[in-house]
Amino acid sequence: MELIQFTAAELSEKIRRKEISVLEAVKASLDQIRQMEPEIHSFVTVTEEYAYKRAQKVEKGIRDGQYRGPLAGVPTAVKDNICTAGIPTTCSSKMLEGFVPPYSAEAVRCLERAGAIIIGKTNMDEFAMGSTTETSAFGITRNPWDRERVPGGSSGGSCAAVAAGEAFFALGSDTGGSIRQPSSWCGVTGMKPTYGTVSRNGLIAYGSSLDQIGPIAKNVKDCALVLEAVASWDPMDSTSMKRQDLRFSENLTGDVRGFRVGIPKEYVGEGVEPDVRKAVERAAALLEAAGAAVEQCSLKNTRYAIPTYYIIASAEASSNLSRFDGVKYGYRASEYEGLHEMYKRSRSQGFGTEVKRRIMLGSFVLSSGYYDAYYLKALRAKAVIKEEFDQAFSKYDVILGPAAPTAATRIGESLKDPIQMYLGDIFTVSVNLAGLPALTLPAGLTEDGLPVGVQIIGGCFQEGKIFQAACSLEQALEPWHMAFEKEGHVHGKTV
């Protein structure tokens, strides 16, 4: 078994037993990056020199007892909208090209305290606006399972890096499904925690009421361990929550006897590909066989989720991105006359098409005469969606459904029709609007050999139930291949 085939937990255990050194682990990841990057392009920045220096410190720290946790010595990747001190953080935008933050995000500091080693910053849709990782200013990322398809987005680089064996786990951010949808398309496991569980301090904001940092990993156990490491109360984040129930790995029992599972009929109806529907039905049957009670339910307000989300997210993006004006940092136009022209040219040249589209939409819905008609109405719809979920979770422990209505699309398809790209988020955006936790895990392959994930949604602060159900489902599903097996490597067993 090759080193890159191990999960994060397995690798850390072998490092603690001195069967593998931290330097060997880092070298294996960097070698895999050199092999895969010419075709996949998961990374914007690879921090080879930093990683080797950090590996030496962590190796010593493990010997001295400084690092005792299950992520010590494990190479990881970080999405490029999460600040890293001394390492460029660009949001995959020309606007922030070359920007080096003076501080790290709290989630990054948590990983460093756990002994993890950052090997690079991953590609993404520009400022997290997109569902395919095609809007990056630094080139598209390709799906490791099929190089002619997208990995999903906006955390497509992080998901592709894990799927391609370049990183043992990664951090992503999820504003409307940006961890869960690409996890489904890349055949990895991704978690969006309850809003406020992971500090947003150091996460470059897209939609402040929706954004959450979360883990992307090879399996459910790794996701739980990473979430344990990064979840914390942070006084520097006013939305951060003080929680006592952060031992998520204790919920990996796989026991779902007595669990009540709801499947919204709106999640398996028209527009869902047959292979995706089959994966959900199969997952439901496996949970039922394990002792859970599964029944169909209804979330009738699902049809309002997309317009509600894009009005609120675009409005918040319009406000958040107003700070990028060419004055203090970031891109500044080379030719202009006067301050206002500098603003206009810097923003016009620095932002890509999709970002400008959402800024304009957000500015419109916040403008005088339209604020009440659109933005306030969207806030009321958000409250109704949240209330409907609350009612559902008074009856069910978890909700099961797809993460996306299709498997990975071909490169270029979504950008031809932005509305279709937006509609592809229909099963994920409601979770962010309601501030709920949700996890996507691999549930099979399509007839074309593409991975399909299912999504498990829980009530607020009910990550434990999600991990419990996900663990049961992962144990029952036939094990599946990682994408980098296509390069001659082997991980796990056959689907």
JOLINCOR-V797292 format. One record per helix or strand of 2 or more residues. SS is the DSSP state (2 for helix, 1 for strand). FROM is the first residue (numbers start at 1). TO is the last residue. If there is no record, write none. Layout:
SS;FROM;TO / SS;FROM;TO
This chain:
2;3;5 / 2;8;16 / 2;22;40 / 1;43;46 / 2;48;63 / 1;75;79 / 1;87;88 / 2;94;96 / 2;106;113 / 1;117;122 / 2;126;128 / 1;142;143 / 1;146;150 / 2;156;163 / 1;169;174 / 2;180;186 / 1;189;192 / 1;212;217 / 2;220;230 / 2;248;251 / 1;260;264 / 2;265;267 / 2;274;289 / 1;293;297 / 2;300;323 / 2;339;350 / 2;353;365 / 2;371;393 / 1;398;402 / 2;413;416 / 2;418;423 / 2;429;434 / 1;438;445 / 1;451;458 / 2;463;476 / 2;483;487
